[in-house]
Amino acid sequence: MHGNPNVGKSTIFNALTGMNQHTGNWPGKTVANASGITKYKNKQYLLVDIPGTYSLMSNSQEEEIARDYICFGNPDCTVVVVDATCLERNLNLVYQILEMTSKVVVCVNLLDEAQKKGININLKELSKHLGVPVVGTIARKKKTLNNLMETIEGVCKSEITTVKEIKYFPVIEECIDIIEPEIKKLLKNKSYANSRWVAIKLIDRNKKIISSIEKNLKINLHSKSINKKLEEVDGLLERNSINNAELKDKIVSNILFNAENICTEVVEYENSNYNIRDRKIDKVLTSKIFGIPIMILFLTLILWLTITGANYPSQVLSNFFGMVEEKLLGFFKFISAPEWVTGILVSGMYKTLTWVVAVMLPPMAIFFPLFTILEDLGYLPRVSFNLDNYFKKACTTGKQALTMCMGVTKWEIFKISHFVLL
């Protein structure tokens, strides 16, 4: 099960698997994974919730794991969960996955939110354009999830789907035609048979993906015959004045054009200006002038409320626990309990436990709800966007800024609790 972040992917996963879940880490990786069992028509299905991403073309750990699992994990079906309120943006990921595998179900989630915004999606027409089954869901409605499982069952039974391939610019298609026959020879005895996608990655010179393909499929993409074909490709691109950067742009722009054209045909808006307010807010929150100052203001306020503001509820809890401690001491004195029993139970266990609760509970109870509110309002992706350029200089991405903020807060909470316990 895959999709963009914040589209309800994990909500659907949790609804289908219930308590039959297992959480761990991918082998050799620190990225968490979740798997679970769901039953449908007396059959058990293993669902794997892989990391949510907006694209499979960059090199973050989450995207590498998602891409490799879809390509080489041999899933019987890949469910791509997309947001009904912003379908065009999400189709970018759908097309990237369709280039890798045809065993796909597109799950258009949050249909209730789309309806509130006056967005209507023709799911049947969308399915015709993509060439794979499309199911609309509202995660909290069981009937829609049953429809999803019915469709998944069909794909798992190897019902034939004819994926509509993206047609790239003529020059790129010529390049694919040159090198794809050689790829087909290499994949002749392999379970993975999408030679077109492998050819595109070779033309694109994506070293990380090429290395991953060679490792997982145990093939050599640097043979003499392939290198000779790549020389032909380079010559063709050079004659058309296309360098590597322009080639990447053309590949991505083709996907975006397809997504835009499909949405024009399958999505209807009752109010064409439904998102004008969001765009106005974006202009301020992600602007070069106001974006960073507003972000610093928000994050500073959250950190202040978490670290300094939490002192007041901490003091209230501390006073309350102190009052209870006096009552307990009085009780143990009344029953003439030995001093060592009083020391262990009250001065030891009770006092230590209440110190930890009084110090750590208030900042955690403040920080996580505030961060959740910012996420629900859609501000956290804007923070990632604002900081992406700076974090790229450190060989990472803007979304790591959120991890950093959480790490700073947890470290401050730890220092406070450590100091008190000492």
Rosetta blueprint (number, residue, H / E / L):
1 M L
2 H E
3 G E
4 N L
5 P L
6 N L
7 V L
8 G L
9 K H
10 S H
11 T H
12 I H
13 F H
14 N H
15 A H
16 L H
17 T H
18 G L
19 M L
20 N L
21 Q E
22 H E
23 T E
24 G E
25 N E
26 W L
27 P L
28 G L
29 K L
30 T L
31 V L
32 A E
33 N E
34 A E
35 S E
36 G E
37 I E
38 T E
39 K E
40 Y E
41 K L
42 N L
43 K E
44 Q E
45 Y E
46 L E
47 L E
48 V E
49 D E
50 I L
51 P L
52 G L
53 T L
54 Y L
55 S L
56 L L
57 M L
58 S L
59 N L
60 S L
61 Q H
62 E H
63 E H
64 E H
65 I H
66 A H
67 R H
68 D H
69 Y H
70 I H
71 C H
72 F H
73 G L
74 N L
75 P L
76 D L
77 C L
78 T E
79 V E
80 V E
81 V E
82 V E
83 D E
84 A H
85 T H
86 C H
87 L H
88 E H
89 R H
90 N H
91 L H
92 N H
93 L H
94 V H
95 Y H
96 Q H
97 I H
98 L H
99 E L
100 M L
101 T L
102 S L
103 K L
104 V E
105 V E
106 V E
107 C E
108 V E
109 N E
110 L L
111 L H
112 D H
113 E H
114 A H
115 Q H
116 K H
117 K L
118 G L
119 I E
120 N E
121 I E
122 N L
123 L H
124 K H
125 E H
126 L H
127 S H
128 K H
129 H H
130 L H
131 G L
132 V L
133 P L
134 V E
135 V E
136 G E
137 T L
138 I L
139 A L
140 R L
141 K L
142 K H
143 K H
144 T H
145 L H
146 N H
147 N H
148 L H
149 M H
150 E H
151 T H
152 I H
153 E H
154 G H
155 V H
156 C H
157 K L
158 S L
159 E L
160 I L
161 T L
162 T L
163 V L
164 K L
165 E L
166 I L
167 K L
168 Y L
169 F L
170 P H
171 V H
172 I H
173 E H
174 E H
175 C H
176 I H
177 D H
178 I H
179 I H
180 E H
181 P H
182 E H
183 I H
184 K H
185 K H
186 L H
187 L L
188 K L
189 N L
190 K L
191 S L
192 Y L
193 A L
194 N L
195 S H
196 R H
197 W H
198 V H
199 A H
200 I H
201 K H
202 L H
203 I H
204 D H
205 R L
206 N L
207 K H
208 K H
209 I H
210 I H
211 S H
212 S H
213 I H
214 E H
215 K H
216 N H
217 L H
218 K L
219 I L
220 N L
221 L L
222 H L
223 S L
224 K H
225 S H
226 I H
227 N H
228 K H
229 K H
230 L H
231 E H
232 E H
233 V H
234 D H
235 G H
236 L H
237 L H
238 E H
239 R H
240 N L
241 S L
242 I L
243 N L
244 N H
245 A H
246 E H
247 L H
248 K H
249 D H
250 K H
251 I H
252 V H
253 S H
254 N H
255 I H
256 L H
257 F H
258 N H
259 A H
260 E H
261 N H
262 I H
263 C H
264 T H
265 E H
266 V H
267 V E
268 E E
269 Y E
270 E L
271 N L
272 S L
273 N L
274 Y L
275 N L
276 I H
277 R H
278 D H
279 R H
280 K H
281 I H
282 D H
283 K H
284 V H
285 L H
286 T L
287 S L
288 K L
289 I L
290 F L
291 G H
292 I H
293 P H
294 I H
295 M H
296 I H
297 L H
298 F H
299 L H
300 T H
301 L H
302 I H
303 L H
304 W H
305 L H
306 T H
307 I H
308 T L
309 G L
310 A L
311 N H
312 Y H
313 P H
314 S H
315 Q H
316 V H
317 L H
318 S H
319 N H
320 F H
321 F H
322 G H
323 M H
324 V H
325 E H
326 E H
327 K H
328 L H
329 L H
330 G H
331 F H
332 F H
333 K H
334 F H
335 I L
336 S L
337 A L
338 P L
339 E H
340 W H
341 V H
342 T H
343 G H
344 I H
345 L H
346 V H
347 S H
348 G H
349 M H
350 Y H
351 K H
352 T H
353 L H
354 T H
355 W H
356 V H
357 V H
358 A H
359 V H
360 M H
361 L H
362 P H
363 P H
364 M H
365 A H
366 I H
367 F H
368 F H
369 P H
370 L H
371 F H
372 T H
373 I H
374 L H
375 E H
376 D H
377 L L
378 G L
379 Y H
380 L H
381 P H
382 R H
383 V H
384 S H
385 F H
386 N H
387 L H
388 D H
389 N H
390 Y H
391 F H
392 K H
393 K L
394 A L
395 C L
396 T L
397 T L
398 G L
399 K L
400 Q H
401 A H
402 L H
403 T H
404 M H
405 C H
406 M H
407 G H
408 V H
409 T H
410 K H
411 W H
412 E H
413 I H
414 F H
415 K H
416 I H
417 S H
418 H H
419 F H
420 V H
421 L H
422 L L
